[in-house]
Amino acid sequence: MFWTTAPIAPITSSPTAARAIQLSRNGPPGLPRRAGPPAPRFGREEPAGFLAGEPEGLRPFGFPRDLAEEAVIPARVGHGPESPGGRTCYSAVNGNAERDRVARRLRWCCTTGGARSASVRSGRFVAGTEPDPRRAPAGRWRSETVATDAVVVGAGPNGLSAACMLARAGVRVTVLEAQGTVGGAARSAALLGTGTVVDLGAACHPFGAVSPAFRALELESHGLEWVRPDIAAAHPLDGESPGLLHPGLEPTAEGLGADGPAWRALHRGPYANHAEIVRDSLGPLLRMPRHPLAMLDLGLRAPWPVTWTTRLFGSEQARGLFAGSAAHAALPMSAPLTSAFAVMFNVLGFVNGWPVARGGTQSIVDALVADLSAHGGRIETGRCVQDVRELGAPQITMLDLTPRQILRLRGLELPRRYRRALRTWSYGTAVHKVDLLLDGPVPWTDPRIGTAGTVHLGGTVAQIDRAEKLAARGRLPERPFVMVTQPSAVDPTRAPEGRHILWAYAHVPHGYRGPDGNPRLAGDRVIEQIERSAPGVRDRILQRIDHSPADLETMDANLVGGHIGGGSLGGLQQILRPAAVLNPYRTGGQGVYLCSSSTPPGGGVHGMGGYHAANTALQDLTRF
């Protein structure tokens, strides 16, 4: 896995939206209504569209209109009990323009008598006299006296995405990051000298480019630009032509010759329904999918191990290409469900070519920070939270942490059953990363590999399966699975003219320290794997920097033991992340939510853990 949409009808055409409009006109059902003539509207004439029509266009939590059905929060206007002439307005905030409109509405609310107070809480705006819950129908009113505060612990892509979603809903958000810079494993730096841009963690982003979270936050408006390679991925083989994953199903199938028909048959359905599948798969799997037929089509291919599915192919090119995509899961090829990873990654290669972010993965982080700042959020770096009681008493506490860090937090009250699940959480195979500065292009045996954004070096299905099994058992393979990205071949801004950057890692045992405490042997194996498909590459290395599993964990505490996915995808952890609960983003602690890659959909720079966790928190706050 990389460190690592279908149009929807407008909400006005849905029953939920119709109900929202009715509520906006009549108030919440069951609440006492004033006798006699209706109260004046805020003491003055309201702008056209405020009550009549505007609820039809509201978008919950600042989402784009085509994502509005993810969580519809209706606009409600009604009389509160014991509130002479007062009205209660609930709405969603979307950017500064809507904030200004909301502020005007709140000023109108305060002209109608009653208490001259107004507050915002989770996209809900309250003005006038606070309703007396003792006199309101049971379960209908909740006290709203202060603005909602949220603290996000951890400023990785998921934590920042959650913070942005909350800030867009009007929540006052503070993000606390232990490191001196934000981004977690999505940072970039000039590690290889002036003029170089090296991704410290994630490099290519097949899921990031199609992420509903990043679409909702409109990161392109903050300067994010995706750059796509000519070939998404290549899989070299000893003495044979490489398997090539082209943008588009047909070019890939044609390149596989006699295996083309089988490749088409395996991928045609998921490719045709890729938008629906992406939306349903980038979230909890223990739920009714919104597109059941599309997910069923994927599900028919998902259960099988790669070692079974690749029997459909007659050539090592097709088998190796399929297995290389599955190896992103860091599981043996004989493990169940590994075919699902291969199909998903291949389909995303057809759709978006596994792009990189221009200027480095840091560009994604910078765009998230810009969006958070534009909506009033704050970030504090160098803040290592060890006791949640030092956070004060925020209504929302969002944790971009893995189970091990959560269990170390003092003062955090969690259900015993949930803690027990966190204690049994398993971290899988680690990676040893190597960054190389070359004095020229990589001398691949096939020039087409030089135009690929990603290169899988693992050999045949049997060789990859053996390497993954050895790493899982705590032994360093002689020929480990190695993933290489060529960022400077795709994005020339990554290196000075005439120089090239190679980013690579090998799957190694969890917490691998090497013989006599020297993990550099794993880096040597990475170079050997590259040399097999690019003879002479050693002679082009100007600089080499190794990052052992321990180094990676020091860089980002969520990379426990050098594992980069927030927890193994083996067994039930692929589905039950991090516990057997219906909503994996709720921890059971009051106002405490989990948004890290230990929640669905897992690792990768896509922000979906934060997107879903923020949605959950906002929905909880807006319940009557």
MIMI-798571 format. One record per residue (C-alpha): residue in one letter; z, y, x. Coordinates in steps of 0.05 Angstrom, whole numbers, padded with zeros to 5 digits, always signed. Layout:
BEGIN
aZYX
...
***
This chain:
BEGIN
m+00000+00000+00000
f-00015+00069+00025
w+00040+00114+00044
t+00017+00104-00005
t-00170+00189-00352
a-00194+00181-00414
p-00196+00243-00459
i-00141+00244-00511
a-00146+00277-00579
p-00111+00345-00583
i-00040+00339-00609
t-00059+00379-00671
s-00098+00318-00696
s-00038+00272-00688
p+00016+00258-00739
t+00067+00282-00689
a+00034+00350-00685
a+00028+00355-00760
r+00102+00341-00765
a+00115+00394-00712
i+00078+00446-00753
q+00116+00427-00815
l+00182+00432-00778
s+00162+00500-00751
r+00153+00525-00822
n+00210+00491-00857
g+00262+00479-00803
p+00293+00412-00785
p+00304+00369-00846
g+00374+00361-00873
l+00400+00428-00847
p+00432+00476-00896
r+00385+00531-00919
r+00405+00601-00938
a+00407+00616-01012
g+00368+00675-01039
p+00309+00710-01008
p+00286+00688-00939
a+00316+00723-00880
p+00271+00774-00844
r+00234+00745-00785
f+00272+00770-00724
g+00280+00838-00756
r+00208+00858-00742
e+00137+00835-00752
e+00119+00776-00708
p+00054+00772-00670
a-00001+00733-00703
g+00000+00660-00684
f+00074+00656-00667
l+00092+00614-00728
a+00025+00602-00760
g-00019+00565-00712
e+00016+00570-00645
p+00053+00504-00652
e-00014+00471-00659
g-00031+00490-00588
l+00035+00476-00554
r+00034+00429-00494
p+00100+00394-00477
f+00132+00410-00411
g+00071+00447-00385
f+00023+00388-00387
p-00052+00399-00393
r-00077+00388-00463
d-00107+00319-00449
l-00039+00294-00426
a-00001+00323-00485
e+00010+00257-00520
e+00053+00233-00462
a+00113+00269-00493
v+00104+00316-00552
i+00161+00364-00563
p+00148+00401-00628
a+00160+00475-00638
r+00215+00483-00689
v+00238+00544-00725
g+00295+00540-00775
h+00360+00571-00799
g+00424+00549-00766
p+00487+00539-00806
e+00534+00599-00809
s+00479+00641-00778
p+00463+00702-00822
g+00390+00715-00812
g+00391+00677-00746
r+00336+00629-00727
t+00332+00575-00675
c+00267+00568-00635
y+00248+00508-00594
s+00186+00508-00551
a+00157+00486-00486
v+00143+00529-00426
n+00077+00527-00389
g+00073+00574-00331
n+00089+00647-00325
a+00047+00669-00385
e+00086+00625-00433
r+00152+00646-00399
d+00135+00718-00416
r+00120+00699-00488
v+00184+00660-00492
a+00223+00719-00465
r+00194+00764-00519
r+00212+00714-00573
l+00283+00710-00547
r+00289+00786-00552
w+00264+00783-00624
c+00315+00729-00638
c+00371+00773-00613
t+00355+00829-00663
t+00374+00789-00724
g+00450+00793-00721
g+00500+00742-00697
a+00515+00730-00624
r+00469+00768-00576
s+00459+00708-00530
a+00399+00668-00511
s+00390+00608-00467
v+00338+00559-00445
r+00352+00486-00438
s+00300+00434-00422
g+00243+00471-00455
r+00287+00488-00515
f+00303+00560-00531
v+00363+00580-00572
a+00382+00649-00597
g+00431+00678-00646
t+00497+00647-00667
e+00510+00578-00640
p+00512+00528-00697
d+00579+00497-00713
p+00571+00422-00701
r+00630+00409-00747
r+00591+00436-00806
a+00522+00410-00788
p+00496+00343-00811
a+00516+00287-00764
g+00470+00278-00705
r+00427+00339-00719
w+00455+00394-00675
r+00475+00397-00603
s+00513+00453-00570
e+00467+00498-00529
t+00507+00551-00494
v+00482+00554-00422
a+00416+00546-00387
t+00401+00477-00362
d+00412+00465-00288
a+00381+00408-00249
v+00392+00385-00178
v+00341+00340-00145
v+00367+00302-00084
g+00309+00288-00038
a+00245+00327-00028
g+00193+00272-00022
p+00131+00274-00066
n+00169+00242-00125
g+00228+00289-00119
l+00183+00350-00115
s+00140+00326-00173
a+00203+00317-00216
a+00227+00386-00196
c+00161+00418-00214
m+00159+00384-00282
l+00230+00407-00297
a+00218+00477-00273
r+00156+00482-00317
a+00200+00464-00376
g+00246+00523-00362
v+00300+00485-00325
r+00334+00519-00266
v+00319+00471-00210
t+00349+00465-00140
v+00321+00413-00091
l+00365+00389-00034
e+00333+00357+00026
a+00371+00327+00085
q+00315+00338+00135
g+00295+00406+00162
t+00228+00403+00127
v+00207+00376+00059
g+00158+00321+00043
g+00192+00257+00065
a+00139+00208+00088
a+00083+00256+00065
r+00090+00305+00122
s+00041+00323+00177
a+00052+00352+00246
a+00015+00366+00312
l+00044+00304+00345
l-00015+00294+00391
g-00020+00365+00417
t-00046+00432+00396
g-00101+00429+00345
t-00083+00360+00320
v-00058+00343+00250
v-00023+00276+00247
d+00004+00247+00182
l+00075+00223+00195
g+00071+00174+00137
a+00018+00167+00084
a-00054+00181+00104
c-00102+00159+00049
h-00089+00170-00025
p-00127+00126-00074
f-00074+00135-00128
g-00059+00207-00111
a-00130+00229-00127
v-00124+00200-00198
s-00050+00214-00210
p-00034+00242-00279
a+00026+00277-00247
f-00017+00315-00198
r-00067+00331-00253
a-00011+00358-00297
l+00014+00402-00240
e-00057+00426-00225
l-00046+00421-00150
e-00118+00440-00135
s-00101+00510-00159
h-00051+00513-00101
g-00103+00495-00049
l-00103+00419-00049
e-00171+00391-00034
w-00191+00317-00031
v-00242+00295+00021
r-00277+00229+00010
p-00307+00184+00064
d-00377+00154+00060
i-00346+00085+00057
a-00277+00075+00026
a-00257+00015+00068
a-00285-00034+00119
h-00262-00104+00137
p-00289-00127+00205
l-00294-00201+00221
d-00302-00236+00288
g-00376-00249+00300
e-00397-00230+00229
s-00419-00169+00191
p-00361-00130+00160
g-00345-00127+00086
l-00354-00055+00062
l-00322-00023+00001
h-00371+00031-00021
p-00360+00085-00074
g-00388+00051-00136
l-00388-00022-00158
e-00462-00033-00151
p-00470-00011-00078
t-00411-00055-00058
a-00437-00116-00096
e-00507-00107-00067
g-00478-00105+00003
l-00445-00173-00008
g-00511-00209-00020
a-00503-00276-00054
d-00431-00259-00073
g-00453-00196-00110
p-00454-00229-00180
a-00384-00258-00172
w-00359-00191-00145
r-00389-00154-00205
a-00360-00204-00255
l-00290-00197-00225
h-00289-00121-00224
r-00336-00099-00280
g-00284-00096-00336
p-00229-00060-00297
y-00281-00012-00268
a-00308+00006-00337
n-00236+00017-00362
h-00208+00047-00299
a-00182+00111-00332
e-00142+00073-00384
i-00116+00023-00334
v-00094+00077-00285
r-00054+00112-00339
d-00020+00048-00362
s-00007+00017-00294
l+00023+00079-00262
g+00086+00071-00301
p+00136+00020-00327
l+00104-00048-00341
l+00158-00068-00392
r+00128-00028-00448
m+00071-00032-00498
p+00010-00005-00462
r-00028+00051-00495
h-00093+00014-00480
p-00075-00060-00491
l-00146-00087-00488
a-00160-00053-00422
m-00095-00078-00393
l-00108-00148-00421
d-00175-00148-00384
l-00137-00132-00319
g-00082-00181-00336
l-00131-00239-00339
r-00144-00226-00265
a-00074-00206-00244
p-00031-00270-00242
w-00070-00307-00190
p-00057-00309-00115
v-00113-00281-00071
t-00121-00351-00041
w-00143-00375-00110
t-00186-00316-00131
t-00226-00315-00066
r-00252-00384-00082
l-00302-00348-00126
f-00337-00323-00063
g-00378-00361-00013
s-00377-00312+00045
e-00321-00289+00091
q-00344-00217+00080
a-00327-00218+00006
r-00263-00259+00016
g-00238-00214+00072
l-00255-00150+00036
f-00216-00174-00025
a-00157-00198+00016
g-00153-00133+00057
s-00144-00093-00007
a-00090-00140-00031
a-00053-00135+00036
h-00030-00064+00017
a+00024-00100-00023
a+00053-00128+00042
l+00057-00198+00011
p+00028-00265+00032
m-00041-00278+00002
s-00012-00340-00031
a+00038-00299-00072
p+00028-00292-00147
l-00001-00227-00174
t-00033-00207-00108
s-00102-00208-00140
a-00079-00150-00185
f-00069-00106-00123
a-00137-00124-00096
v-00173-00109-00161
m-00136-00042-00170
f-00148-00018-00099
n-00221-00039-00102
v-00233-00004-00168
l-00202+00060-00141
g-00248+00053-00081
f-00307+00051-00130
v-00280+00112-00167
n-00255+00159-00114
g-00268+00129-00046
w-00195+00129-00022
p-00195+00202-00002
v-00152+00241+00048
a-00123+00310+00036
r-00159+00364+00075
g-00113+00391+00129
g-00066+00331+00125
t-00021+00299+00074
q+00024+00359+00084
s-00026+00396+00040
i-00001+00356-00020
v+00071+00375-00004
d+00052+00448+00005
a+00017+00449-00063
l+00079+00419-00096
v+00124+00469-00063
a+00078+00526-00084
d+00080+00502-00157
l+00155+00495-00156
s+00164+00565-00127
a+00116+00594-00179
h+00162+00567-00234
g+00227+00591-00204
g+00251+00529-00168
r+00292+00531-00104
i+00293+00486-00042
e+00349+00479+00008
t+00335+00439+00071
g+00387+00411+00118
r+00430+00390+00059
c+00452+00318+00066
v+00487+00299+00001
q+00542+00248+00011
d+00585+00262-00050
v+00553+00281-00117
r+00615+00321-00135
e+00593+00374-00086
l+00533+00387-00131
g+00577+00419-00184
a+00563+00396-00255
p+00487+00401-00267
q+00462+00374-00333
i+00408+00335-00295
t+00417+00300-00228
m+00352+00271-00202
l+00355+00222-00144
d+00294+00212-00100
l+00332+00157-00063
t+00327+00082-00056
p+00384+00036-00079
r+00417+00033-00010
q+00426+00109-00007
i+00449+00111-00080
l+00504+00060-00067
r+00529+00103-00009
l+00538+00165-00052
r+00610+00180-00067
g+00633+00204-00135
l+00573+00174-00171
e+00594+00137-00234
l+00545+00082-00252
p+00552+00021-00297
r+00577-00041-00261
r+00516-00081-00281
y+00469-00027-00253
r+00507-00025-00187
r+00503-00100-00182
a+00427-00096-00189
l+00423-00043-00135
r+00464-00086-00087
t+00415-00144-00095
w+00354-00099-00083
s+00308-00127-00029
y+00269-00087+00022
g+00207-00123+00046
t+00163-00126+00107
a+00165-00065+00153
v+00111-00028+00191
h+00104-00007+00263
k+00061+00056+00267
v+00016+00079+00324
d-00018+00146+00330
l-00075+00152+00380
l-00114+00211+00407
l-00183+00189+00432
d-00234+00225+00475
g-00290+00205+00428
p-00307+00162+00367
v-00281+00091+00361
p-00333+00043+00391
w-00337-00003+00331
t-00383-00063+00337
d-00416-00041+00273
p-00430+00034+00269
r-00419+00034+00194
i-00345+00022+00205
g-00341+00090+00238
t-00356+00124+00171
a-00301+00087+00134
g-00237+00123+00117
t-00196+00059+00122
v-00206-00004+00164
h-00169-00069+00150
l-00159-00112+00212
g-00133-00180+00194
g-00190-00230+00197
t-00199-00284+00145
v-00157-00296+00083
a-00121-00353+00118
q-00106-00310+00179
i-00079-00252+00136
d-00037-00301+00095
r-00007-00332+00158
a+00009-00263+00189
e+00043-00239+00126
k+00085-00302+00120
l+00108-00297+00192
a+00127-00224+00184
a+00166-00240+00121
r+00204-00295+00159
g+00224-00247+00214
r+00172-00265+00267
l+00121-00218+00298
p+00051-00248+00288
e+00004-00252+00347
r-00050-00224+00302
p-00013-00181+00250
f-00048-00148+00192
v-00066-00078+00216
m-00088-00019+00174
v-00126+00037+00208
t-00147+00104+00180
q-00196+00151+00213
p-00175+00219+00186
s-00214+00261+00237
a-00278+00223+00219
v-00269+00246+00147
d-00236+00313+00157
p-00257+00350+00221
t-00198+00397+00215
r-00152+00342+00241
a-00171+00344+00314
p-00202+00391+00366
e-00277+00386+00377
g-00295+00323+00415
r-00229+00289+00401
h-00212+00238+00348
i-00147+00215+00316
l-00133+00144+00298
w-00074+00127+00252
a-00053+00054+00249
y+00004+00009+00231
a+00019-00066+00232
h+00061-00106+00184
v+00122-00129+00224
p+00189-00161+00207
h+00239-00117+00170
g+00277-00074+00220
y+00237-00103+00279
r+00267-00082+00346
g+00225-00123+00394
p+00247-00166+00453
d+00305-00135+00491
g+00306-00078+00440
n+00236-00054+00459
p+00191-00052+00397
r+00130-00029+00437
l+00103-00101+00436
a+00084-00089+00363
g+00044-00028+00384
d+00008-00070+00436
r-00011-00119+00382
v-00041-00061+00341
i-00084-00041+00400
e-00106-00113+00411
q-00128-00119+00338
i-00169-00055+00343
e-00199-00078+00409
r-00226-00141+00376
s-00271-00100+00331
a-00280-00041+00378
p-00286-00065+00450
g-00270-00010+00500
v-00225+00030+00454
r-00168+00025+00504
d-00209+00066+00554
r-00215+00123+00504
i-00141+00131+00490
l-00115+00198+00516
q-00048+00195+00483
r-00008+00143+00445
i+00056+00151+00404
d+00093+00092+00375
h+00139+00094+00315
s+00183+00033+00306
p+00216+00015+00240
a+00280+00049+00264
d+00241+00112+00282
l+00210+00113+00213
e+00277+00106+00179
t+00304+00163+00221
m+00245+00206+00200
d+00256+00188+00126
a+00319+00151+00103
n+00281+00121+00045
l+00240+00079+00094
v+00296+00029+00100
g+00285-00017+00159
g+00214+00010+00165
h+00194-00013+00096
i+00149+00039+00064
g+00147+00020-00009
g+00218+00034-00034
g+00230-00041-00042
s+00192-00105-00038
l+00139-00120-00090
g+00154-00194-00087
g+00182-00234-00145
l+00208-00195-00204
q+00217-00131-00164
q+00145-00114-00180
i+00164-00109-00253
l+00239-00097-00255
r+00245-00035-00211
p+00302-00026-00195
a+00339-00065-00251
a+00327-00103-00315
v+00328-00042-00361
l+00278-00016-00412
n+00275+00053-00380
p+00278+00046-00304
y+00288+00121-00293
r+00356+00122-00328
t+00414+00099-00284
g+00466+00094-00339
g+00505+00151-00307
q+00511+00213-00349
g+00453+00259-00334
v+00434+00218-00272
y+00362+00195-00263
l+00324+00157-00209
c+00254+00181-00189
s+00240+00148-00122
s+00189+00095-00104
s+00242+00044-00123
t+00220+00058-00194
p+00152+00043-00224
p+00097+00047-00202
g+00125+00040-00132
g+00103+00067-00065
g+00047+00116-00051
v+00038+00191-00054
h+00024+00201-00128
g+00087+00233-00157
m+00089+00186-00216
g+00161+00165-00207
g+00182+00238-00211
y+00135+00251-00269
h+00164+00196-00312
a+00236+00210-00291
a+00230+00284-00309
n+00198+00266-00375
t+00256+00219-00390
a+00308+00272-00373
l+00274+00325-00416
q+00268+00277-00475
d+00341+00260-00469
l+00360+00333-00470
t+00318+00348-00531
r+00347+00294-00574
f+00386+00317-00634
***
